[in-house]
């Protein structure tokens, strides 16, 4: 177990374009543009929905 703090970028969601399907937080497959964040061990993906408002 490491006591060093996470890097600043690990706390932020990044908008990424993916070409290979990835599993979302809920286990569904995502493609295209997604939100991505690192939890210290792996990348977590979340569906991106464009805001048109």
PDBQT receptor file of N, H, CA, C and O in Angstrom, charges set to zero:
ATOM      1  N   UNK A   1       0.850  -1.173   0.000  1.00  0.00    +0.000 N 
ATOM      2  CA  UNK A   1       0.000   0.000   0.000  1.00  0.00    +0.000 C 
ATOM      3  C   UNK A   1       0.895   1.235   0.000  1.00  0.00    +0.000 C 
ATOM      4  O   UNK A   1       1.809   1.346   0.817  1.00  0.00    +0.000 OA
ATOM      5  N   UNK A   2       0.631   2.153  -0.911  1.00  0.00    +0.000 N 
ATOM      6  H   UNK A   2      -0.112   2.063  -1.574  1.00  0.00    +0.000 HD
ATOM      7  CA  UNK A   2       1.438   3.352  -1.046  1.00  0.00    +0.000 C 
ATOM      8  C   UNK A   2       0.790   4.524  -0.320  1.00  0.00    +0.000 C 
ATOM      9  O   UNK A   2      -0.425   4.710  -0.390  1.00  0.00    +0.000 OA
ATOM     10  N   UNK A   3       1.590   5.300   0.365  1.00  0.00    +0.000 N 
ATOM     11  H   UNK A   3       2.577   5.149   0.422  1.00  0.00    +0.000 HD
ATOM     12  CA  UNK A   3       1.083   6.474   1.070  1.00  0.00    +0.000 C 
ATOM     13  C   UNK A   3       1.238   7.746   0.251  1.00  0.00    +0.000 C 
ATOM     14  O   UNK A   3       0.782   8.810   0.669  1.00  0.00    +0.000 OA
ATOM     15  N   UNK A   4       1.879   7.650  -0.917  1.00  0.00    +0.000 N 
ATOM     16  H   UNK A   4       2.250   6.786  -1.257  1.00  0.00    +0.000 HD
ATOM     17  CA  UNK A   4       2.059   8.845  -1.739  1.00  0.00    +0.000 C 
ATOM     18  C   UNK A   4       0.725   9.240  -2.375  1.00  0.00    +0.000 C 
ATOM     19  O   UNK A   4      -0.064   8.371  -2.745  1.00  0.00    +0.000 OA
ATOM     20  N   UNK A   5       0.469  10.542  -2.503  1.00  0.00    +0.000 N 
ATOM     21  H   UNK A   5       1.110  11.248  -2.202  1.00  0.00    +0.000 HD
ATOM     22  CA  UNK A   5      -0.799  10.993  -3.089  1.00  0.00    +0.000 C 
ATOM     23  C   UNK A   5      -0.865  10.683  -4.579  1.00  0.00    +0.000 C 
ATOM     24  O   UNK A   5       0.161  10.538  -5.243  1.00  0.00    +0.000 OA
ATOM     25  N   UNK A   6      -2.086  10.585  -5.094  1.00  0.00    +0.000 N 
ATOM     26  H   UNK A   6      -2.920  10.703  -4.555  1.00  0.00    +0.000 HD
ATOM     27  CA  UNK A   6      -2.276  10.373  -6.525  1.00  0.00    +0.000 C 
ATOM     28  C   UNK A   6      -1.851  11.617  -7.287  1.00  0.00    +0.000 C 
ATOM     29  O   UNK A   6      -1.928  12.724  -6.753  1.00  0.00    +0.000 OA
ATOM     30  N   UNK A   7      -1.403  11.455  -8.529  1.00  0.00    +0.000 N 
ATOM     31  H   UNK A   7      -1.341  10.556  -8.963  1.00  0.00    +0.000 HD
ATOM     32  CA  UNK A   7      -1.110  12.634  -9.335  1.00  0.00    +0.000 C 
ATOM     33  C   UNK A   7      -2.399  13.414  -9.616  1.00  0.00    +0.000 C 
ATOM     34  O   UNK A   7      -3.490  12.845  -9.601  1.00  0.00    +0.000 OA
ATOM     35  N   UNK A   8      -2.268  14.700  -9.869  1.00  0.00    +0.000 N 
ATOM     36  H   UNK A   8      -1.382  15.163  -9.882  1.00  0.00    +0.000 HD
ATOM     37  CA  UNK A   8      -3.438  15.563 -10.075  1.00  0.00    +0.000 C 
ATOM     38  C   UNK A   8      -4.310  15.081 -11.231  1.00  0.00    +0.000 C 
ATOM     39  O   UNK A   8      -5.535  15.179 -11.157  1.00  0.00    +0.000 OA
ATOM     40  N   UNK A   9      -3.701  14.563 -12.300  1.00  0.00    +0.000 N 
ATOM     41  H   UNK A   9      -2.706  14.484 -12.361  1.00  0.00    +0.000 HD
ATOM     42  CA  UNK A   9      -4.487  14.145 -13.459  1.00  0.00    +0.000 C 
ATOM     43  C   UNK A   9      -5.343  12.924 -13.150  1.00  0.00    +0.000 C 
ATOM     44  O   UNK A   9      -6.310  12.665 -13.867  1.00  0.00    +0.000 OA
ATOM     45  N   UNK A  10      -5.020  12.171 -12.115  1.00  0.00    +0.000 N 
ATOM     46  H   UNK A  10      -4.234  12.381 -11.534  1.00  0.00    +0.000 HD
ATOM     47  CA  UNK A  10      -5.775  10.963 -11.772  1.00  0.00    +0.000 C 
ATOM     48  C   UNK A  10      -7.138  11.285 -11.174  1.00  0.00    +0.000 C 
ATOM     49  O   UNK A  10      -8.012  10.419 -11.134  1.00  0.00    +0.000 OA
ATOM     50  N   UNK A  11      -7.332  12.505 -10.713  1.00  0.00    +0.000 N 
ATOM     51  H   UNK A  11      -6.622  13.209 -10.745  1.00  0.00    +0.000 HD
ATOM     52  CA  UNK A  11      -8.604  12.909 -10.107  1.00  0.00    +0.000 C 
ATOM     53  C   UNK A  11      -9.564  13.525 -11.115  1.00  0.00    +0.000 C 
ATOM     54  O   UNK A  11     -10.702  13.838 -10.766  1.00  0.00    +0.000 OA
ATOM     55  N   UNK A  12      -9.128  13.704 -12.356  1.00  0.00    +0.000 N 
ATOM     56  H   UNK A  12      -8.204  13.450 -12.640  1.00  0.00    +0.000 HD
ATOM     57  CA  UNK A  12      -9.893  14.444 -13.355  1.00  0.00    +0.000 C 
ATOM     58  C   UNK A  12     -10.405  13.508 -14.435  1.00  0.00    +0.000 C 
ATOM     59  O   UNK A  12      -9.704  12.583 -14.847  1.00  0.00    +0.000 OA
ATOM     60  N   UNK A  13     -11.632  13.750 -14.896  1.00  0.00    +0.000 N 
ATOM     61  H   UNK A  13     -12.201  14.501 -14.562  1.00  0.00    +0.000 HD
ATOM     62  CA  UNK A  13     -12.187  13.012 -16.031  1.00  0.00    +0.000 C 
ATOM     63  C   UNK A  13     -11.632  13.627 -17.315  1.00  0.00    +0.000 C 
ATOM     64  O   UNK A  13     -11.625  14.849 -17.469  1.00  0.00    +0.000 OA
ATOM     65  N   UNK A  14     -11.167  12.778 -18.239  1.00  0.00    +0.000 N 
ATOM     66  H   UNK A  14     -11.173  11.786 -18.113  1.00  0.00    +0.000 HD
ATOM     67  CA  UNK A  14     -10.617  13.208 -19.521  1.00  0.00    +0.000 C 
ATOM     68  C   UNK A  14     -11.544  12.719 -20.621  1.00  0.00    +0.000 C 
ATOM     69  O   UNK A  14     -12.017  11.584 -20.575  1.00  0.00    +0.000 OA
ATOM     70  N   UNK A  15     -11.808  13.568 -21.611  1.00  0.00    +0.000 N 
ATOM     71  H   UNK A  15     -11.423  14.491 -21.648  1.00  0.00    +0.000 HD
ATOM     72  CA  UNK A  15     -12.614  13.158 -22.756  1.00  0.00    +0.000 C 
ATOM     73  C   UNK A  15     -11.693  12.504 -23.769  1.00  0.00    +0.000 C 
ATOM     74  O   UNK A  15     -10.740  13.126 -24.238  1.00  0.00    +0.000 OA
ATOM     75  N   UNK A  16     -11.973  11.247 -24.109  1.00  0.00    +0.000 N 
ATOM     76  H   UNK A  16     -12.747  10.742 -23.728  1.00  0.00    +0.000 HD
ATOM     77  CA  UNK A  16     -11.124  10.481 -25.015  1.00  0.00    +0.000 C 
ATOM     78  C   UNK A  16     -11.950   9.851 -26.118  1.00  0.00    +0.000 C 
ATOM     79  O   UNK A  16     -13.116   9.511 -25.915  1.00  0.00    +0.000 OA
ATOM     80  N   UNK A  17     -11.351   9.695 -27.277  1.00  0.00    +0.000 N 
ATOM     81  H   UNK A  17     -10.404   9.971 -27.443  1.00  0.00    +0.000 HD
ATOM     82  CA  UNK A  17     -11.972   8.962 -28.376  1.00  0.00    +0.000 C 
ATOM     83  C   UNK A  17     -11.371   7.566 -28.374  1.00  0.00    +0.000 C 
ATOM     84  O   UNK A  17     -10.151   7.412 -28.429  1.00  0.00    +0.000 OA
ATOM     85  N   UNK A  18     -12.225   6.544 -28.311  1.00  0.00    +0.000 N 
ATOM     86  H   UNK A  18     -13.217   6.669 -28.267  1.00  0.00    +0.000 HD
ATOM     87  CA  UNK A  18     -11.720   5.169 -28.267  1.00  0.00    +0.000 C 
ATOM     88  C   UNK A  18     -12.123   4.419 -29.527  1.00  0.00    +0.000 C 
ATOM     89  O   UNK A  18     -13.203   4.639 -30.076  1.00  0.00    +0.000 OA
ATOM     90  N   UNK A  19     -11.258   3.543 -29.973  1.00  0.00    +0.000 N 
ATOM     91  H   UNK A  19     -10.381   3.364 -29.527  1.00  0.00    +0.000 HD
ATOM     92  CA  UNK A  19     -11.495   2.743 -31.174  1.00  0.00    +0.000 C 
ATOM     93  C   UNK A  19     -11.804   1.293 -30.831  1.00  0.00    +0.000 C 
ATOM     94  O   UNK A  19     -12.453   0.591 -31.607  1.00  0.00    +0.000 OA
ATOM     95  N   UNK A  20     -11.343   0.850 -29.678  1.00  0.00    +0.000 N 
ATOM     96  H   UNK A  20     -10.816   1.421 -29.048  1.00  0.00    +0.000 HD
ATOM     97  CA  UNK A  20     -11.607  -0.507 -29.205  1.00  0.00    +0.000 C 
ATOM     98  C   UNK A  20     -12.647  -0.404 -28.095  1.00  0.00    +0.000 C 
ATOM     99  O   UNK A  20     -12.457   0.386 -27.170  1.00  0.00    +0.000 OA
ATOM    100  N   UNK A  21     -13.740  -1.170 -28.146  1.00  0.00    +0.000 N 
ATOM    101  H   UNK A  21     -13.894  -1.812 -28.897  1.00  0.00    +0.000 HD
ATOM    102  CA  UNK A  21     -14.769  -1.064 -27.102  1.00  0.00    +0.000 C 
ATOM    103  C   UNK A  21     -14.194  -1.266 -25.700  1.00  0.00    +0.000 C 
ATOM    104  O   UNK A  21     -13.320  -2.106 -25.487  1.00  0.00    +0.000 OA
ATOM    105  N   UNK A  22     -14.704  -0.478 -24.751  1.00  0.00    +0.000 N 
ATOM    106  H   UNK A  22     -15.414   0.204 -24.925  1.00  0.00    +0.000 HD
ATOM    107  CA  UNK A  22     -14.275  -0.544 -23.355  1.00  0.00    +0.000 C 
ATOM    108  C   UNK A  22     -15.479  -0.747 -22.459  1.00  0.00    +0.000 C 
ATOM    109  O   UNK A  22     -16.599  -0.397 -22.830  1.00  0.00    +0.000 OA
ATOM    110  N   UNK A  23     -15.259  -1.309 -21.285  1.00  0.00    +0.000 N 
ATOM    111  H   UNK A  23     -14.349  -1.593 -20.983  1.00  0.00    +0.000 HD
ATOM    112  CA  UNK A  23     -16.331  -1.517 -20.308  1.00  0.00    +0.000 C 
ATOM    113  C   UNK A  23     -16.543  -0.254 -19.493  1.00  0.00    +0.000 C 
ATOM    114  O   UNK A  23     -15.583   0.348 -19.011  1.00  0.00    +0.000 OA
ATOM    115  N   UNK A  24     -17.789   0.146 -19.339  1.00  0.00    +0.000 N 
ATOM    116  H   UNK A  24     -18.569  -0.343 -19.730  1.00  0.00    +0.000 HD
ATOM    117  CA  UNK A  24     -18.116   1.318 -18.530  1.00  0.00    +0.000 C 
ATOM    118  C   UNK A  24     -18.172   0.939 -17.057  1.00  0.00    +0.000 C 
ATOM    119  O   UNK A  24     -17.936  -0.214 -16.694  1.00  0.00    +0.000 OA
ATOM    120  N   UNK A  25     -18.485   1.910 -16.218  1.00  0.00    +0.000 N 
ATOM    121  H   UNK A  25     -18.677   2.846 -16.513  1.00  0.00    +0.000 HD
ATOM    122  CA  UNK A  25     -18.632   1.684 -14.784  1.00  0.00    +0.000 C 
ATOM    123  C   UNK A  25     -19.704   0.622 -14.535  1.00  0.00    +0.000 C 
ATOM    124  O   UNK A  25     -19.579  -0.191 -13.619  1.00  0.00    +0.000 OA
ATOM    125  N   UNK A  26     -20.750   0.634 -15.350  1.00  0.00    +0.000 N 
ATOM    126  H   UNK A  26     -20.852   1.294 -16.094  1.00  0.00    +0.000 HD
ATOM    127  CA  UNK A  26     -21.866  -0.306 -15.168  1.00  0.00    +0.000 C 
ATOM    128  C   UNK A  26     -21.643  -1.630 -15.900  1.00  0.00    +0.000 C 
ATOM    129  O   UNK A  26     -22.480  -2.528 -15.813  1.00  0.00    +0.000 OA
ATOM    130  N   UNK A  27     -20.525  -1.762 -16.622  1.00  0.00    +0.000 N 
ATOM    131  H   UNK A  27     -19.845  -1.032 -16.693  1.00  0.00    +0.000 HD
ATOM    132  CA  UNK A  27     -20.223  -3.013 -17.308  1.00  0.00    +0.000 C 
ATOM    133  C   UNK A  27     -20.654  -3.054 -18.759  1.00  0.00    +0.000 C 
ATOM    134  O   UNK A  27     -20.413  -4.050 -19.441  1.00  0.00    +0.000 OA
ATOM    135  N   UNK A  28     -21.289  -1.991 -19.252  1.00  0.00    +0.000 N 
ATOM    136  H   UNK A  28     -21.484  -1.182 -18.697  1.00  0.00    +0.000 HD
ATOM    137  CA  UNK A  28     -21.707  -1.955 -20.655  1.00  0.00    +0.000 C 
ATOM    138  C   UNK A  28     -20.521  -1.589 -21.546  1.00  0.00    +0.000 C 
ATOM    139  O   UNK A  28     -19.569  -0.954 -21.094  1.00  0.00    +0.000 OA
ATOM    140  N   UNK A  29     -20.586  -1.993 -22.810  1.00  0.00    +0.000 N 
ATOM    141  H   UNK A  29     -21.360  -2.509 -23.177  1.00  0.00    +0.000 HD
ATOM    142  CA  UNK A  29     -19.522  -1.665 -23.751  1.00  0.00    +0.000 C 
ATOM    143  C   UNK A  29     -19.739  -0.266 -24.311  1.00  0.00    +0.000 C 
ATOM    144  O   UNK A  29     -20.855   0.107 -24.671  1.00  0.00    +0.000 OA
ATOM    145  N   UNK A  30     -18.655   0.503 -24.378  1.00  0.00    +0.000 N 
ATOM    146  H   UNK A  30     -17.748   0.200 -24.085  1.00  0.00    +0.000 HD
ATOM    147  CA  UNK A  30     -18.710   1.857 -24.898  1.00  0.00    +0.000 C 
ATOM    148  C   UNK A  30     -17.784   1.986 -26.091  1.00  0.00    +0.000 C 
ATOM    149  O   UNK A  30     -16.736   1.342 -26.140  1.00  0.00    +0.000 OA
ATOM    150  N   UNK A  31     -18.162   2.813 -27.051  1.00  0.00    +0.000 N 
ATOM    151  H   UNK A  31     -19.013   3.336 -27.012  1.00  0.00    +0.000 HD
ATOM    152  CA  UNK A  31     -17.302   3.133 -28.189  1.00  0.00    +0.000 C 
ATOM    153  C   UNK A  31     -17.427   4.622 -28.475  1.00  0.00    +0.000 C 
ATOM    154  O   UNK A  31     -18.301   5.284 -27.916  1.00  0.00    +0.000 OA
ATOM    155  N   UNK A  32     -16.570   5.158 -29.334  1.00  0.00    +0.000 N 
ATOM    156  H   UNK A  32     -15.860   4.620 -29.788  1.00  0.00    +0.000 HD
ATOM    157  CA  UNK A  32     -16.631   6.572 -29.678  1.00  0.00    +0.000 C 
ATOM    158  C   UNK A  32     -15.966   7.429 -28.619  1.00  0.00    +0.000 C 
ATOM    159  O   UNK A  32     -14.886   7.092 -28.134  1.00  0.00    +0.000 OA
ATOM    160  N   UNK A  33     -16.609   8.547 -28.253  1.00  0.00    +0.000 N 
ATOM    161  H   UNK A  33     -17.486   8.820 -28.647  1.00  0.00    +0.000 HD
ATOM    162  CA  UNK A  33     -16.052   9.424 -27.235  1.00  0.00    +0.000 C 
ATOM    163  C   UNK A  33     -16.573   9.031 -25.855  1.00  0.00    +0.000 C 
ATOM    164  O   UNK A  33     -17.767   8.793 -25.671  1.00  0.00    +0.000 OA
ATOM    165  N   UNK A  34     -15.660   8.967 -24.896  1.00  0.00    +0.000 N 
ATOM    166  H   UNK A  34     -14.691   9.160 -25.046  1.00  0.00    +0.000 HD
ATOM    167  CA  UNK A  34     -16.008   8.581 -23.530  1.00  0.00    +0.000 C 
ATOM    168  C   UNK A  34     -15.235   9.449 -22.545  1.00  0.00    +0.000 C 
ATOM    169  O   UNK A  34     -14.209  10.033 -22.893  1.00  0.00    +0.000 OA
ATOM    170  N   UNK A  35     -15.732   9.530 -21.314  1.00  0.00    +0.000 N 
ATOM    171  H   UNK A  35     -16.565   9.055 -21.031  1.00  0.00    +0.000 HD
ATOM    172  CA  UNK A  35     -14.997  10.133 -20.215  1.00  0.00    +0.000 C 
ATOM    173  C   UNK A  35     -14.142   9.044 -19.596  1.00  0.00    +0.000 C 
ATOM    174  O   UNK A  35     -14.596   7.911 -19.440  1.00  0.00    +0.000 OA
ATOM    175  N   UNK A  36     -12.904   9.377 -19.240  1.00  0.00    +0.000 N 
ATOM    176  H   UNK A  36     -12.535  10.298 -19.366  1.00  0.00    +0.000 HD
ATOM    177  CA  UNK A  36     -11.977   8.387 -18.686  1.00  0.00    +0.000 C 
ATOM    178  C   UNK A  36     -11.256   8.993 -17.493  1.00  0.00    +0.000 C 
ATOM    179  O   UNK A  36     -10.842  10.152 -17.530  1.00  0.00    +0.000 OA
ATOM    180  N   UNK A  37     -11.107   8.197 -16.426  1.00  0.00    +0.000 N 
ATOM    181  H   UNK A  37     -11.443   7.256 -16.396  1.00  0.00    +0.000 HD
ATOM    182  CA  UNK A  37     -10.399   8.625 -15.212  1.00  0.00    +0.000 C 
ATOM    183  C   UNK A  37      -9.637   7.437 -14.651  1.00  0.00    +0.000 C 
ATOM    184  O   UNK A  37     -10.094   6.298 -14.752  1.00  0.00    +0.000 OA
ATOM    185  N   UNK A  38      -8.500   7.690 -14.073  1.00  0.00    +0.000 N 
ATOM    186  H   UNK A  38      -8.129   8.614 -13.991  1.00  0.00    +0.000 HD
ATOM    187  CA  UNK A  38      -7.699   6.616 -13.488  1.00  0.00    +0.000 C 
ATOM    188  C   UNK A  38      -7.971   6.557 -11.987  1.00  0.00    +0.000 C 
ATOM    189  O   UNK A  38      -7.952   7.589 -11.316  1.00  0.00    +0.000 OA
ATOM    190  N   UNK A  39      -8.225   5.364 -11.454  1.00  0.00    +0.000 N 
ATOM    191  H   UNK A  39      -8.240   4.526 -11.999  1.00  0.00    +0.000 HD
ATOM    192  CA  UNK A  39      -8.537   5.230 -10.023  1.00  0.00    +0.000 C 
ATOM    193  C   UNK A  39      -7.334   4.778  -9.197  1.00  0.00    +0.000 C 
ATOM    194  O   UNK A  39      -7.478   4.428  -8.026  1.00  0.00    +0.000 OA
ATOM    195  N   UNK A  40      -6.152   4.787  -9.807  1.00  0.00    +0.000 N 
ATOM    196  H   UNK A  40      -6.035   5.071 -10.758  1.00  0.00    +0.000 HD
ATOM    197  CA  UNK A  40      -4.948   4.352  -9.104  1.00  0.00    +0.000 C 
ATOM    198  C   UNK A  40      -4.508   2.970  -9.527  1.00  0.00    +0.000 C 
ATOM    199  O   UNK A  40      -3.331   2.632  -9.401  1.00  0.00    +0.000 OA
ATOM    200  N   UNK A  41      -5.436   2.157 -10.031  1.00  0.00    +0.000 N 
ATOM    201  H   UNK A  41      -6.392   2.431 -10.133  1.00  0.00    +0.000 HD
ATOM    202  CA  UNK A  41      -5.116   0.807 -10.508  1.00  0.00    +0.000 C 
ATOM    203  C   UNK A  41      -5.479   0.610 -11.965  1.00  0.00    +0.000 C 
ATOM    204  O   UNK A  41      -4.767  -0.078 -12.696  1.00  0.00    +0.000 OA
ATOM    205  N   UNK A  42      -6.585   1.211 -12.396  1.00  0.00    +0.000 N 
ATOM    206  H   UNK A  42      -7.164   1.770 -11.802  1.00  0.00    +0.000 HD
ATOM    207  CA  UNK A  42      -7.066   0.989 -13.766  1.00  0.00    +0.000 C 
ATOM    208  C   UNK A  42      -7.845   2.213 -14.238  1.00  0.00    +0.000 C 
ATOM    209  O   UNK A  42      -8.172   3.103 -13.453  1.00  0.00    +0.000 OA
ATOM    210  N   UNK A  43      -8.133   2.235 -15.532  1.00  0.00    +0.000 N 
ATOM    211  H   UNK A  43      -7.868   1.512 -16.170  1.00  0.00    +0.000 HD
ATOM    212  CA  UNK A  43      -8.937   3.308 -16.104  1.00  0.00    +0.000 C 
ATOM    213  C   UNK A  43     -10.414   2.988 -15.929  1.00  0.00    +0.000 C 
ATOM    214  O   UNK A  43     -10.837   1.846 -16.111  1.00  0.00    +0.000 OA
ATOM    215  N   UNK A  44     -11.195   4.001 -15.575  1.00  0.00    +0.000 N 
ATOM    216  H   UNK A  44     -10.852   4.928 -15.428  1.00  0.00    +0.000 HD
ATOM    217  CA  UNK A  44     -12.648   3.885 -15.434  1.00  0.00    +0.000 C 
ATOM    218  C   UNK A  44     -13.265   4.687 -16.582  1.00  0.00    +0.000 C 
ATOM    219  O   UNK A  44     -12.853   5.818 -16.837  1.00  0.00    +0.000 OA
ATOM    220  N   UNK A  45     -14.243   4.113 -17.269  1.00  0.00    +0.000 N 
ATOM    221  H   UNK A  45     -14.578   3.194 -17.062  1.00  0.00    +0.000 HD
ATOM    222  CA  UNK A  45     -14.875   4.764 -18.407  1.00  0.00    +0.000 C 
ATOM    223  C   UNK A  45     -16.322   5.096 -18.100  1.00  0.00    +0.000 C 
ATOM    224  O   UNK A  45     -17.009   4.360 -17.392  1.00  0.00    +0.000 OA
ATOM    225  N   UNK A  46     -16.778   6.232 -18.653  1.00  0.00    +0.000 N 
ATOM    226  H   UNK A  46     -16.220   6.830 -19.229  1.00  0.00    +0.000 HD
ATOM    227  CA  UNK A  46     -18.149   6.684 -18.465  1.00  0.00    +0.000 C 
ATOM    228  C   UNK A  46     -18.642   7.214 -19.807  1.00  0.00    +0.000 C 
ATOM    229  O   UNK A  46     -17.887   7.844 -20.548  1.00  0.00    +0.000 OA
ATOM    230  N   UNK A  47     -19.907   6.956 -20.116  1.00  0.00    +0.000 N 
ATOM    231  H   UNK A  47     -20.520   6.444 -19.514  1.00  0.00    +0.000 HD
ATOM    232  CA  UNK A  47     -20.473   7.378 -21.395  1.00  0.00    +0.000 C 
ATOM    233  C   UNK A  47     -20.459   8.899 -21.526  1.00  0.00    +0.000 C 
ATOM    234  O   UNK A  47     -20.773   9.614 -20.574  1.00  0.00    +0.000 OA
ATOM    235  N   UNK A  48     -20.093   9.389 -22.712  1.00  0.00    +0.000 N 
ATOM    236  H   UNK A  48     -19.838   8.808 -23.485  1.00  0.00    +0.000 HD
ATOM    237  CA  UNK A  48     -20.105  10.820 -23.000  1.00  0.00    +0.000 C 
ATOM    238  C   UNK A  48     -21.390  11.147 -23.741  1.00  0.00    +0.000 C 
ATOM    239  O   UNK A  48     -21.707  10.535 -24.761  1.00  0.00    +0.000 OA
ATOM    240  N   UNK A  49     -22.120  12.108 -23.221  1.00  0.00    +0.000 N 
ATOM    241  H   UNK A  49     -21.863  12.605 -22.392  1.00  0.00    +0.000 HD
ATOM    242  CA  UNK A  49     -23.315  12.599 -23.927  1.00  0.00    +0.000 C 
ATOM    243  C   UNK A  49     -23.115  14.077 -24.172  1.00  0.00    +0.000 C 
ATOM    244  O   UNK A  49     -22.893  14.853 -23.243  1.00  0.00    +0.000 OA
ATOM    245  N   UNK A  50     -23.198  14.458 -25.443  1.00  0.00    +0.000 N 
ATOM    246  H   UNK A  50     -23.378  13.827 -26.198  1.00  0.00    +0.000 HD
ATOM    247  CA  UNK A  50     -22.947  15.843 -25.825  1.00  0.00    +0.000 C 
ATOM    248  C   UNK A  50     -24.030  16.761 -25.299  1.00  0.00    +0.000 C 
ATOM    249  O   UNK A  50     -25.221  16.472 -25.418  1.00  0.00    +0.000 OA
ATOM    250  N   UNK A  51     -23.607  17.865 -24.719  1.00  0.00    +0.000 N 
ATOM    251  H   UNK A  51     -22.640  18.099 -24.623  1.00  0.00    +0.000 HD
ATOM    252  CA  UNK A  51     -24.558  18.864 -24.197  1.00  0.00    +0.000 C 
ATOM    253  C   UNK A  51     -24.880  19.842 -25.313  1.00  0.00    +0.000 C 
ATOM    254  O   UNK A  51     -23.979  20.478 -25.860  1.00  0.00    +0.000 OA
ATOM    255  N   UNK A  52     -26.140  19.967 -25.652  1.00  0.00    +0.000 N 
ATOM    256  H   UNK A  52     -26.872  19.451 -25.207  1.00  0.00    +0.000 HD
ATOM    257  CA  UNK A  52     -26.535  20.828 -26.771  1.00  0.00    +0.000 C 
ATOM    258  C   UNK A  52     -27.282  22.070 -26.297  1.00  0.00    +0.000 C 
ATOM    259  O   UNK A  52     -27.934  22.739 -27.099  1.00  0.00    +0.000 OA
ATOM    260  N   UNK A  53     -27.197  22.382 -25.024  1.00  0.00    +0.000 N 
ATOM    261  H   UNK A  53     -26.667  21.839 -24.373  1.00  0.00    +0.000 HD
ATOM    262  CA  UNK A  53     -28.030  23.399 -24.509  1.00  0.00    +0.000 C 
ATOM    263  C   UNK A  53     -27.523  24.717 -24.271  1.00  0.00    +0.000 C 
ATOM    264  O   UNK A  53     -28.264  25.592 -23.821  1.00  0.00    +0.000 OA
TER     265      UNK A  53
